[in-house]
Amino acid sequence: MSDDIRRQYGLRPIINVSGTMTSLGASIVVPEAVEAVRAVLPQFVEIGELQKHASRTIARLTGGEAGFVTASCAAAITLAVAATMTGDDRYAIERLPDTSRLPRDEVAIQSGHLVGYGAPVDQGIRLSGAKVVPVGQATSAESWQLAGAITERTAAAVYVVSHHVVQYGQMPLAEFVEVAHAKGVPVIVDAASEYDLRGFLAQGADLALYSSHKFLGGPTGGIVAGRKDLVRAAYFQNGGIGRGMKVGKEGIVGTIAALEAWEKRDHAGIRARETAALRLWRDTLGPFAGVDAHIDPDPTKNPLDRLKVHVEPHEARTTAWDLADNLAKGERPVIVRDHEVEHGYFYLDPCNVHPGEAEIVAARLTEELEAARRSNTTAATDLLDRRRRKAANNWPD
Ligand SMILES: *Cc1c(COP(=O)(O)O)cnc(C)c1O
């Protein structure tokens, strides 16, 4: 792999063991999608026809009736909600986000699903003009609370599948769908980061939304799949609020190619390679006092494991966050998954490493932990200072 393009822009050659992060460039785009994007960029295409092709591919892979590609899963949330309010009424579509003349503009969502993925889920809903109606409390939502929250003004119910959401006390999708459907309300599932392309529609969701650039390894894009009338109504939003969420021909073609590659991907081979990386890192960390590493399954049951690395500061002479910060420095910066680091652990995610990088990660772990072991004092940055430092953002300076 060449780092040339990064050097050209003065960017550091980071190694991503954090996962699929927008802020790090999402995922490794699969060669089939790279080639399709390259091939389409100089050509003119009839976008409506290309999106019909995307619809057939999305239908085949998801089991939905139809689908289309948009700019991102965040865009898909907004367009899907808009579809449930306007249907295919072009005039209503042009008036959004003004919903004052629409019969339905409320969206029910469990409080524990009102999370952020870099932007707030609720804002993705509100952008359409819809009003968010939270259901239950952060750590508990019951079917009677959803039933009670639904009124004749409810346009849709949104369900988020993600490691970001509260992982207990929430309604399972099947129960959520049952309650919403009993009241005639369609269910939209945000499954941006999920491997399961069929399961949410199979459980009765009316629309399922995915990111092209996460596990699928496509270019930046979003996928809307499901009921044909709602897919059409969401697609028509491109003549309204969807314009600012426009996907180009390269995003559509790249998403189709990534979906086709997904069908043929050697999933078992990739899993074996990821497991080998996890074992290498675990064995590398084994000899270090105060460091405890074990393989941890994905919280939303994607077929994917991560290495959970606990750091006990007195024995390891560093903290989980100082180790994470030091790994992120130097000639080969390694970016770990540190969103729970205040608990004294981080994760190493093997999904986005190129051949040869797992070994570099192991060498960097050894280097930083040996340096900590040699020092006479325990490196322990104040967590509050670290939070303040991370929150400070003077971009573009
Ligand atoms: C990443 C993510 C999104 C946003 O997806 P984009 O395609 O990057 O806009 C939405 N919801 C969840 C749960 C996510 O993880």
The ligand as a MOL file (V3000), in Angstrom:
LIG
                    3D

  0  0  0     0  0            999 V3000
M  V30 BEGIN CTAB
M  V30 COUNTS 15 15 0 0 0
M  V30 BEGIN ATOM
M  V30 1 C -22.7150 6.0550 11.2390 0
M  V30 2 C -24.1120 6.0820 11.7070 0
M  V30 3 C -25.0440 6.9240 11.1060 0
M  V30 4 C -24.6460 7.9060 10.0540 0
M  V30 5 O -24.2440 7.2480 8.9070 0
M  V30 6 P -23.5580 8.0750 7.7240 0
M  V30 7 O -23.7850 7.2030 6.5430 0
M  V30 8 O -22.1330 8.2160 8.0770 0
M  V30 9 O -24.2930 9.3670 7.6400 0
M  V30 10 C -26.3530 6.8680 11.5150 0
M  V30 11 N -26.7310 6.0360 12.4860 0
M  V30 12 C -25.8680 5.2280 13.1160 0
M  V30 13 C -26.3670 4.3230 14.1870 0
M  V30 14 C -24.5170 5.2170 12.7390 0
M  V30 15 O -23.6550 4.4010 13.3450 0
M  V30 END ATOM
M  V30 BEGIN BOND
M  V30 1 1 1 2
M  V30 2 1 2 3
M  V30 3 2 2 14
M  V30 4 1 3 4
M  V30 5 2 3 10
M  V30 6 1 4 5
M  V30 7 1 5 6
M  V30 8 2 6 7
M  V30 9 1 6 8
M  V30 10 1 6 9
M  V30 11 1 10 11
M  V30 12 2 11 12
M  V30 13 1 12 13
M  V30 14 1 12 14
M  V30 15 1 14 15
M  V30 END BOND
M  V30 END CTAB
M  END
